Amino acid sequence: MDESNTNFISTNFNQKNWNEIKTKDSWMLFKIMAEFTNGFETMTKIGPCVSIFGSARTPADNNYYKLTEEIAYKLTEIGFGIITGGGPGIMEAGNKGAKAAGGKSIGLNIELPFETGSNPYVDHKLSMDFNYFFVRKVMFLKYSQGFVVMPGGFGTLDELFEALTLIQTKKTSKFPIVLVGAKYWKGLLNWLKDTMLVEKNINEQDFSLFKVADSADEVVNHIRDFYDKYSIKQNF
C-alpha cells in the first residue's frame, strides 16, 4: 500500500472511531428504508410509464432536446406517463413534452453539485428527492415499461447497462429499450460488436435487447409494438 493511501486511511480513522462508523451505518438504513417506502407508495399510484434518460447538459436549442420533447409528447398521447431524473437538459425536455400533452410528468431528483431541484415541467405531486442513486435506480426499473435512452454521459450509460444486465440475466422481465440517435451511439455499438462480442463476453442475441431509432415515430411504434408482440398488457 502506498504512502498516500496509508495517510488517507489513517486520517479518516482518526476522525471517526469504528463504533461511530457502525452507528452511522445503522442510521443510514433507516434513511434508505424511508426513501424506498416513499418511492413505492408514490409510484404504485401512477400507472404505466416510460423513462427517458439523457444528458443534463443538453441545451434547449439542441436537436436532441427537441426530439425528446416530441417523443415524450407522443408517448403520453398513447397512454404512458413520463419519468425522468427531474433535472435540466434532456430530462427537462421529457417532462416538458409530457406536460404539453396533458400527461403525467414525474421527476426522480437526486442532489448533485451541478443540478439543483426539479425542472419547471415536473408535476409537483409527482416529484421525489433521493439521496441514494441505487434507490432511485430501483424506481426507474420497477415502475417503467420502457426506456428511451437519449445521448448522454456516464449516468445515462449507467442506467442503460443496468437495465440490459438485469434483462440479460433474467432478473427482470424484458421491456423495450430504445437508443435514440444512431450517429451518437454508433461508436459504442461498434465497440460492442468488434470487441466485446469477438471476445465472447456477450452473445449475438444480446443485441436484440435494444433498438436504435432516429425519429419519435420509430420510438413510439417500437414500444407500442413490443406490447402487442409479446402480448404484455400495460399496467393501466
ChimeraX commands (.cxc) that place a marker at each C-alpha (Angstrom):
marker #1 position 0.00,0.00,0.00 radius 0.5
marker #1 position 1.49,3.33,-0.99 radius 0.5
marker #1 position 2.00,6.20,1.46 radius 0.5
marker #1 position -0.87,8.32,0.11 radius 0.5
marker #1 position -3.39,5.52,0.73 radius 0.5
marker #1 position -1.98,4.90,4.19 radius 0.5
marker #1 position -2.31,8.58,5.09 radius 0.5
marker #1 position -5.87,8.67,3.73 radius 0.5
marker #1 position -6.98,5.69,5.81 radius 0.5
marker #1 position -5.16,6.95,8.89 radius 0.5
marker #1 position -6.74,10.39,8.60 radius 0.5
marker #1 position -10.25,9.02,8.19 radius 0.5
marker #1 position -9.97,6.62,11.11 radius 0.5
marker #1 position -8.57,9.38,13.31 radius 0.5
marker #1 position -11.65,11.46,12.54 radius 0.5
marker #1 position -14.11,8.66,13.45 radius 0.5
marker #1 position -13.64,5.55,15.51 radius 0.5
marker #1 position -15.11,2.22,14.46 radius 0.5
marker #1 position -18.16,2.48,16.75 radius 0.5
marker #1 position -19.05,5.85,15.25 radius 0.5
marker #1 position -18.80,4.39,11.76 radius 0.5
marker #1 position -21.07,1.46,12.69 radius 0.5
marker #1 position -23.62,3.80,14.29 radius 0.5
marker #1 position -23.73,5.98,11.22 radius 0.5
marker #1 position -24.26,2.91,9.01 radius 0.5
marker #1 position -27.16,1.77,11.20 radius 0.5
marker #1 position -28.91,5.13,10.93 radius 0.5
marker #1 position -28.30,5.11,7.18 radius 0.5
marker #1 position -30.50,2.01,6.92 radius 0.5
marker #1 position -33.49,3.99,8.19 radius 0.5
marker #1 position -32.88,6.73,5.60 radius 0.5
marker #1 position -32.66,4.12,2.85 radius 0.5
marker #1 position -35.86,2.43,4.03 radius 0.5
marker #1 position -37.65,5.77,4.11 radius 0.5
marker #1 position -36.65,6.51,0.52 radius 0.5
marker #1 position -37.84,3.10,-0.65 radius 0.5
marker #1 position -41.14,3.43,1.23 radius 0.5
marker #1 position -41.87,6.91,-0.09 radius 0.5
marker #1 position -40.94,5.86,-3.61 radius 0.5
marker #1 position -43.08,2.71,-3.59 radius 0.5
marker #1 position -46.10,4.49,-2.13 radius 0.5
marker #1 position -45.95,7.27,-4.72 radius 0.5
marker #1 position -45.02,5.28,-7.82 radius 0.5
marker #1 position -47.59,2.49,-7.39 radius 0.5
marker #1 position -50.35,5.07,-7.93 radius 0.5
marker #1 position -49.01,6.45,-11.20 radius 0.5
marker #1 position -49.73,3.76,-13.81 radius 0.5
marker #1 position -47.80,2.81,-16.96 radius 0.5
marker #1 position -44.73,4.94,-17.64 radius 0.5
marker #1 position -41.71,5.22,-19.88 radius 0.5
marker #1 position -38.42,6.54,-18.52 radius 0.5
marker #1 position -36.36,8.94,-20.61 radius 0.5
marker #1 position -32.63,9.27,-19.92 radius 0.5
marker #1 position -30.07,11.65,-21.35 radius 0.5
marker #1 position -27.63,14.42,-20.62 radius 0.5
marker #1 position -28.45,17.20,-18.17 radius 0.5
marker #1 position -26.14,19.42,-20.24 radius 0.5
marker #1 position -28.20,19.40,-23.44 radius 0.5
marker #1 position -29.38,22.98,-24.24 radius 0.5
marker #1 position -32.93,23.78,-25.31 radius 0.5
marker #1 position -31.86,24.68,-28.86 radius 0.5
marker #1 position -30.27,21.27,-29.42 radius 0.5
marker #1 position -31.97,18.91,-31.87 radius 0.5
marker #1 position -31.96,16.09,-29.31 radius 0.5
marker #1 position -33.77,18.32,-26.81 radius 0.5
marker #1 position -36.49,19.00,-29.37 radius 0.5
marker #1 position -36.68,15.34,-30.35 radius 0.5
marker #1 position -37.06,14.33,-26.69 radius 0.5
marker #1 position -39.99,16.73,-26.33 radius 0.5
marker #1 position -41.67,15.15,-29.33 radius 0.5
marker #1 position -41.04,11.60,-28.12 radius 0.5
marker #1 position -42.45,12.37,-24.66 radius 0.5
marker #1 position -45.49,14.10,-26.17 radius 0.5
marker #1 position -46.30,11.16,-28.44 radius 0.5
marker #1 position -45.75,8.55,-25.73 radius 0.5
marker #1 position -48.12,10.47,-23.50 radius 0.5
marker #1 position -50.72,10.50,-26.27 radius 0.5
marker #1 position -50.81,6.67,-26.29 radius 0.5
marker #1 position -51.25,6.45,-22.52 radius 0.5
marker #1 position -47.83,6.49,-20.89 radius 0.5
marker #1 position -46.60,8.78,-18.17 radius 0.5
marker #1 position -43.04,10.08,-18.49 radius 0.5
marker #1 position -40.37,9.56,-15.84 radius 0.5
marker #1 position -37.10,11.47,-15.89 radius 0.5
marker #1 position -34.40,12.34,-13.40 radius 0.5
marker #1 position -36.19,15.66,-12.92 radius 0.5
marker #1 position -33.20,17.82,-13.85 radius 0.5
marker #1 position -32.31,20.08,-16.79 radius 0.5
marker #1 position -31.37,19.18,-20.36 radius 0.5
marker #1 position -32.89,16.00,-21.82 radius 0.5
marker #1 position -34.77,15.41,-18.56 radius 0.5
marker #1 position -36.42,18.81,-18.81 radius 0.5
marker #1 position -37.35,18.14,-22.43 radius 0.5
marker #1 position -39.03,14.86,-21.48 radius 0.5
marker #1 position -41.07,16.46,-18.72 radius 0.5
marker #1 position -41.92,19.40,-20.96 radius 0.5
marker #1 position -43.31,17.12,-23.67 radius 0.5
marker #1 position -45.37,15.15,-21.17 radius 0.5
marker #1 position -46.83,18.26,-19.62 radius 0.5
marker #1 position -47.66,19.78,-23.01 radius 0.5
marker #1 position -49.65,16.65,-23.86 radius 0.5
marker #1 position -51.50,16.78,-20.54 radius 0.5
marker #1 position -49.90,13.59,-19.25 radius 0.5
marker #1 position -48.17,12.57,-16.05 radius 0.5
marker #1 position -44.75,14.18,-15.68 radius 0.5
marker #1 position -42.64,12.50,-13.00 radius 0.5
marker #1 position -39.26,13.62,-11.70 radius 0.5
marker #1 position -36.96,11.43,-9.60 radius 0.5
marker #1 position -34.48,14.00,-8.38 radius 0.5
marker #1 position -31.08,13.47,-6.86 radius 0.5
marker #1 position -28.93,16.15,-5.29 radius 0.5
marker #1 position -25.81,16.82,-7.35 radius 0.5
marker #1 position -23.31,19.70,-7.35 radius 0.5
marker #1 position -24.32,20.77,-10.87 radius 0.5
marker #1 position -28.07,20.11,-10.65 radius 0.5
marker #1 position -30.36,21.82,-8.16 radius 0.5
marker #1 position -34.05,20.99,-7.80 radius 0.5
marker #1 position -36.66,19.90,-10.33 radius 0.5
marker #1 position -37.19,21.43,-13.71 radius 0.5
marker #1 position -40.40,23.51,-14.00 radius 0.5
marker #1 position -42.27,20.86,-16.02 radius 0.5
marker #1 position -42.39,18.17,-13.33 radius 0.5
marker #1 position -45.74,17.76,-11.61 radius 0.5
marker #1 position -45.04,18.86,-8.03 radius 0.5
marker #1 position -47.15,16.00,-6.69 radius 0.5
marker #1 position -45.01,13.55,-8.67 radius 0.5
marker #1 position -41.62,14.94,-7.73 radius 0.5
marker #1 position -39.43,12.89,-5.40 radius 0.5
marker #1 position -36.00,13.55,-3.95 radius 0.5
marker #1 position -33.39,10.84,-3.42 radius 0.5
marker #1 position -30.05,10.80,-1.64 radius 0.5
marker #1 position -29.06,7.37,-2.93 radius 0.5
marker #1 position -28.54,6.55,-6.59 radius 0.5
marker #1 position -29.32,2.86,-6.09 radius 0.5
marker #1 position -32.76,3.59,-4.57 radius 0.5
marker #1 position -33.55,5.93,-7.44 radius 0.5
marker #1 position -32.46,3.28,-9.98 radius 0.5
marker #1 position -34.86,0.77,-8.42 radius 0.5
marker #1 position -37.73,3.22,-9.00 radius 0.5
marker #1 position -36.79,3.69,-12.65 radius 0.5
marker #1 position -36.58,-0.04,-13.28 radius 0.5
marker #1 position -39.53,-1.19,-11.20 radius 0.5
marker #1 position -42.05,1.33,-12.48 radius 0.5
marker #1 position -41.04,1.82,-16.13 radius 0.5
marker #1 position -42.45,-0.16,-19.00 radius 0.5
marker #1 position -39.89,1.13,-21.43 radius 0.5
marker #1 position -36.57,3.02,-21.53 radius 0.5
marker #1 position -35.80,5.75,-24.05 radius 0.5
marker #1 position -32.09,6.47,-23.96 radius 0.5
marker #1 position -31.10,9.79,-25.49 radius 0.5
marker #1 position -27.47,10.95,-25.92 radius 0.5
marker #1 position -25.88,11.38,-22.51 radius 0.5
marker #1 position -22.87,10.74,-20.32 radius 0.5
marker #1 position -21.82,8.36,-17.57 radius 0.5
marker #1 position -25.18,8.47,-15.77 radius 0.5
marker #1 position -27.05,7.63,-18.96 radius 0.5
marker #1 position -24.74,4.71,-19.67 radius 0.5
marker #1 position -25.14,3.54,-16.08 radius 0.5
marker #1 position -28.92,3.32,-16.44 radius 0.5
marker #1 position -28.66,1.67,-19.86 radius 0.5
marker #1 position -26.26,-1.08,-18.85 radius 0.5
marker #1 position -28.05,-1.70,-15.56 radius 0.5
marker #1 position -31.24,-2.38,-17.50 radius 0.5
marker #1 position -29.51,-4.55,-20.10 radius 0.5
marker #1 position -27.76,-6.58,-17.40 radius 0.5
marker #1 position -30.98,-7.25,-15.49 radius 0.5
marker #1 position -32.82,-8.32,-18.62 radius 0.5
marker #1 position -29.89,-10.42,-19.88 radius 0.5
marker #1 position -29.64,-12.25,-16.55 radius 0.5
marker #1 position -33.44,-12.57,-16.29 radius 0.5
marker #1 position -33.54,-10.66,-13.03 radius 0.5
marker #1 position -36.30,-8.55,-14.52 radius 0.5
marker #1 position -38.87,-9.07,-17.26 radius 0.5
marker #1 position -37.99,-7.96,-20.75 radius 0.5
marker #1 position -39.12,-4.45,-21.67 radius 0.5
marker #1 position -38.38,-2.21,-24.67 radius 0.5
marker #1 position -35.16,-0.19,-24.66 radius 0.5
marker #1 position -34.59,2.33,-27.45 radius 0.5
marker #1 position -31.32,4.15,-28.11 radius 0.5
marker #1 position -32.10,7.40,-29.90 radius 0.5
marker #1 position -29.53,8.83,-32.30 radius 0.5
marker #1 position -27.78,6.25,-34.50 radius 0.5
marker #1 position -24.84,8.58,-35.13 radius 0.5
marker #1 position -24.30,9.21,-31.41 radius 0.5
marker #1 position -24.41,5.53,-30.42 radius 0.5
marker #1 position -22.50,4.19,-33.45 radius 0.5
marker #1 position -19.07,4.16,-31.78 radius 0.5
marker #1 position -20.32,2.32,-28.70 radius 0.5
marker #1 position -22.25,-0.24,-30.73 radius 0.5
marker #1 position -19.26,-0.85,-32.99 radius 0.5
marker #1 position -17.11,-1.49,-29.92 radius 0.5
marker #1 position -19.67,-3.92,-28.52 radius 0.5
marker #1 position -19.66,-5.85,-31.80 radius 0.5
marker #1 position -15.97,-5.62,-32.69 radius 0.5
marker #1 position -14.51,-6.11,-29.22 radius 0.5
marker #1 position -16.94,-7.38,-26.60 radius 0.5
marker #1 position -18.71,-9.83,-28.92 radius 0.5
marker #1 position -15.45,-11.01,-30.51 radius 0.5
marker #1 position -14.06,-11.71,-27.03 radius 0.5
marker #1 position -17.25,-13.71,-26.35 radius 0.5
marker #1 position -18.21,-11.59,-23.35 radius 0.5
marker #1 position -21.70,-11.14,-24.83 radius 0.5
marker #1 position -23.77,-13.11,-27.35 radius 0.5
marker #1 position -25.19,-12.05,-30.70 radius 0.5
marker #1 position -28.69,-12.39,-29.25 radius 0.5
marker #1 position -27.93,-9.68,-26.69 radius 0.5
marker #1 position -28.24,-7.11,-29.47 radius 0.5
marker #1 position -31.95,-7.94,-29.63 radius 0.5
marker #1 position -32.39,-6.43,-26.16 radius 0.5
marker #1 position -32.48,-2.93,-27.60 radius 0.5
marker #1 position -33.36,-0.98,-30.72 radius 0.5
marker #1 position -31.74,2.06,-32.32 radius 0.5
marker #1 position -34.02,4.80,-33.65 radius 0.5
marker #1 position -33.75,8.30,-35.06 radius 0.5
marker #1 position -37.34,9.56,-35.02 radius 0.5
marker #1 position -40.11,9.95,-32.48 radius 0.5
marker #1 position -42.43,7.74,-34.50 radius 0.5
marker #1 position -39.87,4.91,-34.54 radius 0.5
marker #1 position -39.58,5.09,-30.76 radius 0.5
marker #1 position -43.32,5.17,-30.11 radius 0.5
marker #1 position -44.11,2.44,-32.63 radius 0.5
marker #1 position -41.44,0.12,-31.20 radius 0.5
marker #1 position -42.74,0.49,-27.65 radius 0.5
marker #1 position -46.34,0.04,-28.75 radius 0.5
marker #1 position -45.48,-2.95,-30.99 radius 0.5
marker #1 position -43.44,-4.56,-28.21 radius 0.5
marker #1 position -46.51,-4.98,-26.03 radius 0.5
marker #1 position -48.56,-6.25,-28.97 radius 0.5
marker #1 position -45.85,-8.76,-29.98 radius 0.5
marker #1 position -45.31,-10.22,-26.53 radius 0.5
marker #1 position -48.97,-9.94,-25.50 radius 0.5
marker #1 position -47.96,-7.96,-22.44 radius 0.5
marker #1 position -50.60,-5.69,-21.01 radius 0.5
marker #1 position -49.62,-2.21,-19.99 radius 0.5
marker #1 position -50.12,-1.53,-16.30 radius 0.5
marker #1 position -53.21,0.67,-16.67 radius 0.5
marker link #1:1,2 radius 0.2
marker link #1:2,3 radius 0.2
marker link #1:3,4 radius 0.2
marker link #1:4,5 radius 0.2
marker link #1:5,6 radius 0.2
marker link #1:6,7 radius 0.2
marker link #1:7,8 radius 0.2
marker link #1:8,9 radius 0.2
marker link #1:9,10 radius 0.2
marker link #1:10,11 radius 0.2
marker link #1:11,12 radius 0.2
marker link #1:12,13 radius 0.2
marker link #1:13,14 radius 0.2
marker link #1:14,15 radius 0.2
marker link #1:15,16 radius 0.2
marker link #1:16,17 radius 0.2
marker link #1:17,18 radius 0.2
marker link #1:18,19 radius 0.2
marker link #1:19,20 radius 0.2
marker link #1:20,21 radius 0.2
marker link #1:21,22 radius 0.2
marker link #1:22,23 radius 0.2
marker link #1:23,24 radius 0.2
marker link #1:24,25 radius 0.2
marker link #1:25,26 radius 0.2
marker link #1:26,27 radius 0.2
marker link #1:27,28 radius 0.2
marker link #1:28,29 radius 0.2
marker link #1:29,30 radius 0.2
marker link #1:30,31 radius 0.2
marker link #1:31,32 radius 0.2
marker link #1:32,33 radius 0.2
marker link #1:33,34 radius 0.2
marker link #1:34,35 radius 0.2
marker link #1:35,36 radius 0.2
marker link #1:36,37 radius 0.2
marker link #1:37,38 radius 0.2
marker link #1:38,39 radius 0.2
marker link #1:39,40 radius 0.2
marker link #1:40,41 radius 0.2
marker link #1:41,42 radius 0.2
marker link #1:42,43 radius 0.2
marker link #1:43,44 radius 0.2
marker link #1:44,45 radius 0.2
marker link #1:45,46 radius 0.2
marker link #1:46,47 radius 0.2
marker link #1:47,48 radius 0.2
marker link #1:48,49 radius 0.2
marker link #1:49,50 radius 0.2
marker link #1:50,51 radius 0.2
marker link #1:51,52 radius 0.2
marker link #1:52,53 radius 0.2
marker link #1:53,54 radius 0.2
marker link #1:54,55 radius 0.2
marker link #1:55,56 radius 0.2
marker link #1:56,57 radius 0.2
marker link #1:57,58 radius 0.2
marker link #1:58,59 radius 0.2
marker link #1:59,60 radius 0.2
marker link #1:60,61 radius 0.2
marker link #1:61,62 radius 0.2
marker link #1:62,63 radius 0.2
marker link #1:63,64 radius 0.2
marker link #1:64,65 radius 0.2
marker link #1:65,66 radius 0.2
marker link #1:66,67 radius 0.2
marker link #1:67,68 radius 0.2
marker link #1:68,69 radius 0.2
marker link #1:69,70 radius 0.2
marker link #1:70,71 radius 0.2
marker link #1:71,72 radius 0.2
marker link #1:72,73 radius 0.2
marker link #1:73,74 radius 0.2
marker link #1:74,75 radius 0.2
marker link #1:75,76 radius 0.2
marker link #1:76,77 radius 0.2
marker link #1:77,78 radius 0.2
marker link #1:78,79 radius 0.2
marker link #1:79,80 radius 0.2
marker link #1:80,81 radius 0.2
marker link #1:81,82 radius 0.2
marker link #1:82,83 radius 0.2
marker link #1:83,84 radius 0.2
marker link #1:84,85 radius 0.2
marker link #1:85,86 radius 0.2
marker link #1:86,87 radius 0.2
marker link #1:87,88 radius 0.2
marker link #1:88,89 radius 0.2
marker link #1:89,90 radius 0.2
marker link #1:90,91 radius 0.2
marker link #1:91,92 radius 0.2
marker link #1:92,93 radius 0.2
marker link #1:93,94 radius 0.2
marker link #1:94,95 radius 0.2
marker link #1:95,96 radius 0.2
marker link #1:96,97 radius 0.2
marker link #1:97,98 radius 0.2
marker link #1:98,99 radius 0.2
marker link #1:99,100 radius 0.2
marker link #1:100,101 radius 0.2
marker link #1:101,102 radius 0.2
marker link #1:102,103 radius 0.2
marker link #1:103,104 radius 0.2
marker link #1:104,105 radius 0.2
marker link #1:105,106 radius 0.2
marker link #1:106,107 radius 0.2
marker link #1:107,108 radius 0.2
marker link #1:108,109 radius 0.2
marker link #1:109,110 radius 0.2
marker link #1:110,111 radius 0.2
marker link #1:111,112 radius 0.2
marker link #1:112,113 radius 0.2
marker link #1:113,114 radius 0.2
marker link #1:114,115 radius 0.2
marker link #1:115,116 radius 0.2
marker link #1:116,117 radius 0.2
marker link #1:117,118 radius 0.2
marker link #1:118,119 radius 0.2
marker link #1:119,120 radius 0.2
marker link #1:120,121 radius 0.2
marker link #1:121,122 radius 0.2
marker link #1:122,123 radius 0.2
marker link #1:123,124 radius 0.2
marker link #1:124,125 radius 0.2
marker link #1:125,126 radius 0.2
marker link #1:126,127 radius 0.2
marker link #1:127,128 radius 0.2
marker link #1:128,129 radius 0.2
marker link #1:129,130 radius 0.2
marker link #1:130,131 radius 0.2
marker link #1:131,132 radius 0.2
marker link #1:132,133 radius 0.2
marker link #1:133,134 radius 0.2
marker link #1:134,135 radius 0.2
marker link #1:135,136 radius 0.2
marker link #1:136,137 radius 0.2
marker link #1:137,138 radius 0.2
marker link #1:138,139 radius 0.2
marker link #1:139,140 radius 0.2
marker link #1:140,141 radius 0.2
marker link #1:141,142 radius 0.2
marker link #1:142,143 radius 0.2
marker link #1:143,144 radius 0.2
marker link #1:144,145 radius 0.2
marker link #1:145,146 radius 0.2
marker link #1:146,147 radius 0.2
marker link #1:147,148 radius 0.2
marker link #1:148,149 radius 0.2
marker link #1:149,150 radius 0.2
marker link #1:150,151 radius 0.2
marker link #1:151,152 radius 0.2
marker link #1:152,153 radius 0.2
marker link #1:153,154 radius 0.2
marker link #1:154,155 radius 0.2
marker link #1:155,156 radius 0.2
marker link #1:156,157 radius 0.2
marker link #1:157,158 radius 0.2
marker link #1:158,159 radius 0.2
marker link #1:159,160 radius 0.2
marker link #1:160,161 radius 0.2
marker link #1:161,162 radius 0.2
marker link #1:162,163 radius 0.2
marker link #1:163,164 radius 0.2
marker link #1:164,165 radius 0.2
marker link #1:165,166 radius 0.2
marker link #1:166,167 radius 0.2
marker link #1:167,168 radius 0.2
marker link #1:168,169 radius 0.2
marker link #1:169,170 radius 0.2
marker link #1:170,171 radius 0.2
marker link #1:171,172 radius 0.2
marker link #1:172,173 radius 0.2
marker link #1:173,174 radius 0.2
marker link #1:174,175 radius 0.2
marker link #1:175,176 radius 0.2
marker link #1:176,177 radius 0.2
marker link #1:177,178 radius 0.2
marker link #1:178,179 radius 0.2
marker link #1:179,180 radius 0.2
marker link #1:180,181 radius 0.2
marker link #1:181,182 radius 0.2
marker link #1:182,183 radius 0.2
marker link #1:183,184 radius 0.2
marker link #1:184,185 radius 0.2
marker link #1:185,186 radius 0.2
marker link #1:186,187 radius 0.2
marker link #1:187,188 radius 0.2
marker link #1:188,189 radius 0.2
marker link #1:189,190 radius 0.2
marker link #1:190,191 radius 0.2
marker link #1:191,192 radius 0.2
marker link #1:192,193 radius 0.2
marker link #1:193,194 radius 0.2
marker link #1:194,195 radius 0.2
marker link #1:195,196 radius 0.2
marker link #1:196,197 radius 0.2
marker link #1:197,198 radius 0.2
marker link #1:198,199 radius 0.2
marker link #1:199,200 radius 0.2
marker link #1:200,201 radius 0.2
marker link #1:201,202 radius 0.2
marker link #1:202,203 radius 0.2
marker link #1:203,204 radius 0.2
marker link #1:204,205 radius 0.2
marker link #1:205,206 radius 0.2
marker link #1:206,207 radius 0.2
marker link #1:207,208 radius 0.2
marker link #1:208,209 radius 0.2
marker link #1:209,210 radius 0.2
marker link #1:210,211 radius 0.2
marker link #1:211,212 radius 0.2
marker link #1:212,213 radius 0.2
marker link #1:213,214 radius 0.2
marker link #1:214,215 radius 0.2
marker link #1:215,216 radius 0.2
marker link #1:216,217 radius 0.2
marker link #1:217,218 radius 0.2
marker link #1:218,219 radius 0.2
marker link #1:219,220 radius 0.2
marker link #1:220,221 radius 0.2
marker link #1:221,222 radius 0.2
marker link #1:222,223 radius 0.2
marker link #1:223,224 radius 0.2
marker link #1:224,225 radius 0.2
marker link #1:225,226 radius 0.2
marker link #1:226,227 radius 0.2
marker link #1:227,228 radius 0.2
marker link #1:228,229 radius 0.2
marker link #1:229,230 radius 0.2
marker link #1:230,231 radius 0.2
marker link #1:231,232 radius 0.2
marker link #1:232,233 radius 0.2
marker link #1:233,234 radius 0.2
marker link #1:234,235 radius 0.2
marker link #1:235,236 radius 0.2
view
